[in-house]
Amino acid sequence: MDLQNLLGNRSDRHHYQGPAKKHDGGYSDRGFTIVELLVTMTVGIILATYAVPLLQNAMNFFKVRSAATSVSGAIQSTRFQAIFHGCPYALAFNSAAMTYQFPRNFLVGLAARRCSPT
């Protein structure tokens, strides 16, 4: 084989001139048909319909788990503070605001005289 046969001449090079026709008069298999696109879009929509609720359930699960971990940590921290200072400590939960805190007036009576917050 010589180099000229491999490269071809200028008239052999392919230039885009619209849809390529087959020898039998039909068009070649370039691109996608409308039916193929509609089927693909339908399958994608069906998969998205199933995926969105699953993702929402997973997000809710992680939110609940995160909240439980946070409350557990606050309770454990309050317990450690009580043990370290030898005084009763309290943790106040506000369900309306969905918060918790250490109240400022958590020591009352004899415990207030015996323990002073620092």
C-alpha positions as CSV (number, residue, x, y, z in Angstrom):
1,M,0.0,0.0,0.0
2,D,1.3,3.4,-0.8
3,L,0.6,6.6,1.2
4,Q,-1.6,8.1,-1.5
5,N,-4.1,5.2,-1.2
6,L,-4.2,5.5,2.6
7,L,-4.8,9.2,2.7
8,G,-7.0,9.4,-0.4
9,N,-7.4,12.4,-2.5
10,R,-9.4,15.5,-1.8
11,S,-12.5,14.2,-3.5
12,D,-12.7,11.2,-1.2
13,R,-12.9,13.2,2.0
14,H,-16.3,13.3,3.7
15,H,-18.0,16.6,4.1
16,Y,-21.4,17.0,5.8
17,Q,-24.1,17.5,3.2
18,G,-27.2,16.8,5.1
19,P,-28.7,13.4,6.1
20,A,-26.9,10.5,4.4
21,K,-29.1,8.4,2.2
22,K,-28.9,4.7,2.0
23,H,-28.7,2.9,-1.3
24,D,-32.3,1.8,-0.9
25,G,-33.6,5.4,-0.7
26,G,-34.1,5.5,3.1
27,Y,-31.9,7.4,5.6
28,S,-29.0,6.0,7.5
29,D,-29.1,5.3,11.2
30,R,-27.8,8.6,12.4
31,G,-29.4,10.1,15.6
32,F,-32.4,9.0,17.5
33,T,-36.1,8.7,16.5
34,I,-38.9,10.4,18.3
35,V,-40.1,7.1,19.7
36,E,-36.7,6.3,21.2
37,L,-36.5,9.7,22.8
38,L,-40.0,9.4,24.2
39,V,-39.4,5.9,25.6
40,T,-36.1,7.1,27.2
41,M,-37.8,10.2,28.7
42,T,-40.7,8.0,30.0
43,V,-38.3,5.6,31.7
44,G,-36.4,8.5,33.3
45,I,-39.6,10.1,34.6
46,I,-40.8,6.8,36.1
47,L,-37.4,6.3,37.8
48,A,-37.5,9.9,39.2
49,T,-41.0,9.3,40.5
50,Y,-39.8,6.4,42.6
51,A,-36.5,8.0,43.6
52,V,-37.8,11.3,45.0
53,P,-39.9,9.8,47.9
54,L,-37.0,7.4,48.7
55,L,-34.6,10.4,49.0
56,Q,-37.1,12.3,51.2
57,N,-37.5,9.3,53.5
58,A,-33.7,9.0,53.8
59,M,-33.4,12.7,54.6
60,N,-36.1,12.5,57.3
61,F,-34.3,9.5,58.8
62,F,-31.0,11.4,59.0
63,K,-32.6,14.5,60.5
64,V,-34.2,12.4,63.3
65,R,-31.0,10.5,63.9
66,S,-29.1,13.8,64.1
67,A,-31.6,15.3,66.5
68,A,-31.4,12.2,68.7
69,T,-27.6,12.3,68.8
70,S,-27.7,16.0,69.6
71,V,-30.1,15.5,72.5
72,S,-28.2,12.5,73.8
73,G,-25.0,14.5,73.8
74,A,-26.7,17.4,75.7
75,I,-28.0,15.0,78.3
76,Q,-24.6,13.3,78.7
77,S,-22.9,16.7,79.0
78,T,-25.4,17.8,81.7
79,R,-24.7,14.5,83.6
80,F,-21.0,15.1,83.4
81,Q,-21.3,18.6,84.6
82,A,-23.4,17.4,87.6
83,I,-20.9,14.8,88.5
84,F,-17.9,17.1,88.1
85,H,-19.4,19.9,90.2
86,G,-21.3,17.6,92.6
87,C,-24.4,19.6,92.1
88,P,-27.8,18.9,90.5
89,Y,-28.0,20.2,86.9
90,A,-31.1,20.4,84.7
91,L,-31.7,20.4,81.0
92,A,-34.8,22.3,79.9
93,F,-36.6,21.2,76.7
94,N,-38.9,23.6,74.8
95,S,-41.1,21.5,72.5
96,A,-42.8,24.5,71.0
97,A,-39.5,25.9,69.8
98,M,-37.9,22.5,69.4
99,T,-34.9,23.6,71.5
100,Y,-33.1,22.7,74.7
101,Q,-30.9,24.7,77.1
102,F,-29.4,24.9,80.5
103,P,-31.6,27.3,82.4
104,R,-29.9,30.0,84.4
105,N,-31.8,29.3,87.6
106,F,-31.2,25.6,87.6
107,L,-30.0,25.5,91.2
108,V,-32.7,26.0,93.9
109,G,-32.9,25.7,97.7
110,L,-30.1,24.0,99.5
111,A,-28.4,23.1,96.3
112,A,-28.1,26.8,95.5
113,R,-26.4,27.5,98.8
114,R,-24.1,24.5,98.5
115,C,-23.2,24.9,94.8
116,S,-22.4,28.1,93.1
117,P,-22.1,28.2,89.3
118,T,-18.7,29.4,88.1
